[in-house]
Structures are given as C-alpha cells and as structure tokens.
Amino acid sequence: MTNSAEKALLPAGLQDLLPPDAAHEATILDRLVAAFASFGYERVKPPLMEFEDTLLSGAGRAVAKESFRLMDPVSQRMMALRADITPQVARIAATRLQSEPRPLRLCYGGQVLRVRGGQLRPERQFAQAGAELIGAPQEAGDAEVVVLAVSALEAVGVRGLTADLSLPTLVPAVTKGLAVEDDAAEALRQALDRKDAEAVTVLSGSQSGLFEGLLRAAGPADQALSALQALGLPEEGRGEVEKLARVVTGIRRESPEVSLTIDPVEHRGFEYHTGISFTFFARDVRGELGRGGRYLAEGFGAQRETSTGFTLYMDTVLRALPAADRAARIFLPAGSDPKTGRSLREQGWPTLSSLEPAVDPVAEARRLGCSHALIDGQIQEIE
C-alpha cells in the first residue's frame, strides 16, 4: 500500500462526505429542523461529549455499550462521546430549562458516533435530526410528534411514508393482568418479540389463544386494532389498546394520508420506552428513517417527566431522496468587474472567479465544473 493510500484509509464505519453530498446533507438537515421550528420546537445544541456518569444515565443507559469513552485531562473524570442526542436533550430539559413552562418543545440536529455499526446501518458516525416533547399529555403528545416527523419528512421530499406503531408496554400489562410470574412473563415477552409462534404456544399454556392472537394482530392499523379489541384482554391490556386507538385517531386527524401499521408485541430497540413507540419507513428504501416513542426524562435531580420524541437518521433519509446535483455556479474570467460578481451573488448565484487569464474561458469553466460562464458581460450556459 502506498503512503498516499494509507493516509486516505479510514476506520471501518467512518467516511468522508464529498461534494455535492456534504452540502446536500447539510441542506436537508437544516430543512428538517426548520420544519420542526414551524411547529414551535426550539433548537438546542448539546456538546459532542459529556461526563460519562451524566451522559449514560437515564435514557442514555440504552446506548451505553455503543459509546466511546476517554479520560478528560482537565477534570481527570471519564467522559463519553454521544451515541445519541435524545439523552442530552432530556438533561437540558431537566436542568438548564427546568423552570420553563411545560410542555417543552425542543429540537436538534448533529453528529453522533458509535462503537460499532449494525447490519442495516454499518456507519458508526452519522447525522441525526429530531425533536422532543417534554412533559406532554400522553395520547395528544404521541400523536403530535408522529405528525411532526411525517410533516418534516414530507417537507424535504420523502414519499411513500409508513409509521409503524408499537406498544412495548402491552405484553407486560397483559401478563400482569393474568398474574403471570416474572420469569415466565419475561420469557414470553422475548418469544413474542422474536415472533416465535411455537415458543409462544408452549410458554403461554392455557392462555395460548390470547397470546397467539397478539402475535397475529400485527398489520394495518384498523385491522390490528380490531383484532386487539376482540381478544378479550385483561383490563390492564385493554387500557393500553385504548390509548393506542386514541393516538391513531389523533394522527389520522392531522395526517390522513400517512400509512399506519401496528406491531403490538415489538420490543427490540424500545427497551427504555414507557408507552407508544414508532418507527418510520419509506417505500423502496432500505432501513428505517427514524424511530421514537414515550420515555421518562429522569436522573438529574429533577422530578421525572413523561416525554415523547423521535430521531431521524440522515443517512437513510438521504437514501429516500433523489441524488444530490452540483449547484449551478457562474465562472467569472480573471479581471471581471467585482461589482458584477457582487450583483450575481446578491441574486443568489454562486460565483467562481478565475485566478489567472484563460485562453478559452468556456473550456476553463467546463473544466472547473461550472454550469455557466460570464462571457462578454453575458451569462452563458455551459453545455
């Protein structure tokens, strides 16, 4: 391997984002955050790293194994690089903004770094954009953040959206209502999460019909809700399903076009969620656009607040959009009047000024990737 090739080699899961993709990502991220702001969500900017015992507490425990650690030479305390921004927003809400009126609406956009990538997302560094609704009523708040995510994705051009709603609290509520012992309840929850019908039948015993019905209830929202409501769930389970139905109604009122599906037993990835959770997909796009749900903002000396929010993954969002094109820009031959350049930039034209005279300005403009050139005072398109 040559010395030049060695210098270009990056660790697995890390990459350079080149023109025009870097500008495209930044533009789409800014447009997403602007869409959040149009719903009254105010932007915050947490630091890239924090003290380990702060960043990885509360909701941050869910990404503790994915977080890089290092020693702070100033304080001699362990620090962690953020693997997710949601726990930082929860900390800000519980500390710096604890006296602000609730519900508190915050949004963000930034980079995260993880110890390892996954099958669907091998990248270890990627951009996130998201929003958090702190201290909000349950069903109304859940519906608002789903509508917000859908509206923001549609605003940047994502089409064929599906919001898949999950209810990680349903199975625990049902097993509690049926007085299933803790160990057996956990084994049953795991079997349902794996969609292991045979194990569900064995573990649920005399209640196999009910739990098999939970497993089969996944599908389009109306069909799934009808199946769940017909199962004869214990009171605790019926309450969870009723909440889910109200959230579906709230989403449909604001975003009637979005496709809604329900998986009532999905739990993986929602381990710290305390209520309705959701994942966003787009037709013909590999991987999830984002996910979120209800959780408790806790761990900083303030009263625990029930909150909900979501995170969008920019790498997948960009896959759902047309490929980036280089922006139009005008080549200005050496010696062009500076006033002309200023006037063009004020009109919104990016300009590229030649630093030395060119024998053929059109050929030079083409070589430098310009879409137009200023020739004899006139803008000429480069073919």
N, C-alpha and C positions, 0 to 999 in steps of 0.2 A: 504494500500500500504506500502511495506517495505521501510526502509530508502534507501536500495540499489536501489530499483526500482525508487524511487523519484529522485535519483541522475542521473539515466540513462534517465529520461524523458526529452525530448527536446521540444521547442515551435513548434507549427504547422508549417509545411513547411520547417523545418530545420532537417538535418540528419547527422549522422556520415557516412563517406565513409570508408569502411573497406578493408583489403586485400582480394583479389588482385585488387579490383575495384579502389582503390585510385591510385595505381601505373598505372593501365590501363588508367584512365582518364588523368593523367599527361603525359603519353607517347603519347597518341593520340593528346592532345593539342599541345605538342612540335612538333609533325609531321605536324600538320596543319600550325603552324607558320613557320616551315621550308619550307613548300610548298609555303607560301606567299613570303618568302625571295627569293625563286628561281625565282620569277617574279620581283625582285627588290624592294620589300616592306621591309622597315626597322622597327625594333621593337621599340616601346616606352612602358614605364611602368608608368602610372599615379598613383597618390596616391589613397588610398581607400576612402578618404573623402576630401572635399574642402569647402570653404566658400559657403554658400547657394546661395548668390546672383550671384556668378560666375558659380557654377555647374549647376544651374537650369535656366540659361538664354539661349537664342538662341535655339539650338536643344534640350537642356536639359529641356525646358518647357514641352515637351511631356511626361516626366516621373516625373514631379514634385509631382504628387499625389501619386507616388509609392516610394518616397524617405523618409527614416528616417532622422530626424533632431536631433541635440543635440547642447548644448552650449559649445563653446571652452573656457575652464577655463583660457587659456593664453591670448587670444585677447578679450574675452568677446563678440565674434561675433558668430552668428548662423552658424553651419556647417551642411552639408548633406552628408550622405553615398551614394556612387554612386549606382544607379539602372541600369545604362547602361554606357558603356565605350565610345561610339561614341562622346558624347558632350565633353568629356575630350580630345580626340584626336583633335577635332576641335579647342579647346582652345590652345593646344600645337602648332598646325599649325599656328594659328593666332597671337601667342605671341612669344614663345621661338624660333620658326622656321620660323618666318615671312620673314626673309631675304633669306631663302633657295629657290633655283630655283623651279619653278612650271612646270609641275605638280609634287606635292609632294606625295610620296607613303609611307604610314605608316601602321603598323600592330600591333596587341596586343593580349594578352591572359591573363585572370584574372577572379577573382570572383566578382559578383555583389550581392546586397541584396535589396529586395523589400518589401514594407509594406505588401503586400498580394499576394497570388498566384492566378492563374486563373484556369478555368476548365481543359484546356489541359495541363497546367503546374502548378500544385499545389505547387511546390517547391518555396520557397522565396529566397533561396540562391543557385546560380548555376554558373558554369563557362561559360565564353564567349570567343570566338576567332573571330577575324575579321580583316578587312582591310579597309582603307580609301584612296581614290584618291582625293587629294585636288587641286582645280584649274585646272580641266581637261576639254577638249572639250566634249560636251555632248554625242553624239552618240558613238564615239570611246571609251570614258571613261566608259559609261554604259556597253558596250559590254565587255570591259576588265575585269571589276570587276565580272560580271556574269561568264565569262570564268575562272577567278581566283578561285572563290568559287567552281565551278564544278570540276576544276582540283584538288583542295585541298581535297575535299570530296572523289573523286575517288582515290587519292593517299593514303588515310587511309583505303580504302576498302569499301566505301559506294557504293552500286549498285542500279540500277533502279531509277536514279535521274530524277526529273522533275523540271524545273524552270518555275514558273507561273509569267508572266509579267503583271503588272498593269499600268494604266495610270491615276493617280488621277487628273491630270490637264486637262483631255479631257472634262469631263462634264462642268467644269467652262468655258472652251474655247467655247464649243458649245452654252451654254446659253448666253454667252457674244455676240457671233456672231449673235444670234437670238434676242438680245435685251430683254431677259427675266429679269424682275425686280428682285432685290436682294433677297427679301424674298421668292418669288416663286422659284427662282433658287436654293436656299438652301433647300427648302422642296423637290424639285425634285431630288436633289443630294442625299438626305437622303433616299428617296424612292428607287432610283436606287441601292444604297448601300445595302439596305435591300432585294433587289431583289423582291420588292413588285410590281408585274406587274399591279395589279388593281389600286394602288395609282399612278403609273407612267402614266397610261392611263388618269386618271382623271386630274392630275396636268399638263400634257403636252398639253391638249386641242387639237388645230388644228395641233400641231406637234407630236401627239401621235405615228404616224407611225415611225418617226425618232427615238424617244426615246425608243420605244419598240424594234426597231432594235438594238440599243445599248445594250439593256439588253440581247437580243438573240445572240449577237455576240461572247459571251464567248465560248472558246473551243480551240482545237489545233491551233497553231499559223497561219498556212497557211489559214485555214478555217476562222479564226477570222479576219485576215487582209483582206481577200476577202470580207467578209461581211461588214466590216467597210468602205472599199473603195467604196462599192456600195451604201452607204446610202445617198449620196448627202449632206454631212455635210457642214456647212459654212466654209469659208476659214480658220478661226482660228482652227477649229476642224480638217480639212484636214492636216494642218501643223503638228499637234500633231501625227496624224496617220502616216504621212510620216517619222517622227523621229523614231517612234516605228518600222516601217518596216526596217529602216536602222540598228537599234540595232539588230533586229532578224537576218539580213544578216551578221552582224559582229560576232555574237555568232556562227552562223552556220559555218562560215569560220574556226573558231578555234576549236569548239567543235561540230562537225557534229552529234555525237551520242546522245547528250542530248535531252531529250524530252522537247519541249517548248509549253506552253499553254498561253493564253491571257484572262484576265478578264478586259475589258476596263473601267468598272464602279466601281471596287473595290476601297474603300477609307479608310475603318476602318484599323487603325494601320499605316496609311501613312499620318497622318494629317499634319506633318511638311515637307513632301516631295514636291519638286518643279518640278518633272519630272518623268521619268520612274522609277518604283519601281518593286521589285521582291520578291518572296518567294520560298524557296526550300523545296521540299518534296522527300521522298524515298518510293518506293513501299512497301506496307505492314508494314509501320512504322507509329505509332500514333504521330500526331503533326508535326509541321514544324521544319525542320533542321535549318533554319535561314531565315533572311529577310534583305532587304536593299533597297537602292534607292538613287535618287538625292536629295540634300538638299543644303541650303545656310549656309556656315560656317560664323557665324556673332556674334556680341555682345561683342567684346573685343577691340574696338578702331581701329581695322584694317578694310581695305576695305573688303566688303562681297565677298566671293569666292564661285562659284558654285562647288560643290563637290559631290562625289558619293562613296558609300561603302556598306558594309554588316556586319552583325553579325551572327555567328553560335552559336547555343545553345548546349553545350556539352552533356547535359542530353539526348537530342533527338538524337544527333549524335551517342552516345554510344548505344542507342537502335537499331540503324541501323547496328551495327556491332556484330560479334559473341561475346558471353560472355567471360569475361576475364578468363584465366587459370593462375594458380600459376606458376611462373617461375621455371625452373629447377634449383636445387641447390644441392651442394655436402656436405654431412655430413663428418666432419673431427673428428675422435675419439680423445679424450684427449691425449696429448703427441705427436701428429703428428708433423712432421718436419715443422717449419714455412716457410722454403723455398718452400716446396710443396704447401702450401696454397697460397703463393705469385705467384707461377708459374701458378696455376689454375686460379687465379683472372686475371692475365695478359692475359690468354687465353679467358677470358670472362665468366668464371664460377663463379656464386655467391657461397660462401662457408659459412657453419655454423659450428663453432668449438664447440665441446663438452667441457663443463667447468669441468667435472669430469668423471672418467672412467666409462664405461658402460659394464655390463655383456654381453649384446648382442648388439653390435654396429648397426647391421642391424635393429633390433627391435626399437632401440632408434632413428635411422634415420627415420624410418617409423612413429614413434610417433610424431616427430617434423616436419613432412610434407616435408621431403627432398625427391627428386627424385632419388638421387644417394648417395653412401657412398664410402669412401676411405677405402678399406679393404685390408690389407697386401700390401699396395702400389699400388693397382689396383682400378680403378673406377668401381663400381658395381651398376647396375641399381636396384632400389628398386621396387619390384612388389607388 
